[in-house]
């Protein structure tokens, strides 16, 4: 699930970069890319995978 979120953030960052759009001074291409990288890192760490050892 986090990989899909990361892919969506990367697509938004690409569209913003190509269009030259920035939403305020906080949400920029850089912040979208960094949040996408955090989502990829969490996905690779296994967070949100849905697996549980509890029965």
N, C-alpha and C positions, 0 to 999 in steps of 0.2 A: 504494500500500500504506500509506503514512504517513497518507493522508487517512482510510482506514478505521480506523487506530489512533486518530487524533484524534477521529473520530466516536464510537468506543467509549468513549474517555475522557470526552468531553462527556456521553454518556448516563449513564455511571457518576456523574459529578459532579452531574448533574441528579437522579438517583435518591437520592444521598446527601443532597443539599440538601432534597429534598421529605420524606425520611424523618427528617432530622435526625441522620444517622449520621456518625461520624468514626472512622476506624481509627487509634487512637493519636493522638499529637500531631503526627505527621509527615505522614500521608496524610489530607488534608482536602479539602474541595471546592475550595479555592483552589489547592492543589498539583496536583490533577487537571486543573483548568482551565488552569493554566500549562503543564503538560506537554502538554496537547492543543494549546495555541497554538504551542508549540515544534514539535510534529509537523506542524502546518499550515504553519508557516514553512519547515520543511525540505522539505515536499512542494512548496511553491511555488518553492523554490529549485532543485528538480530532483533532490534527493538521493533515491536509492532508486528512480529511475524505471525503471531497467533498460536504458537506452539506453547504447550504447557506440560510440565511433568506431573502436575497434581492430578489426582484422580477423584 
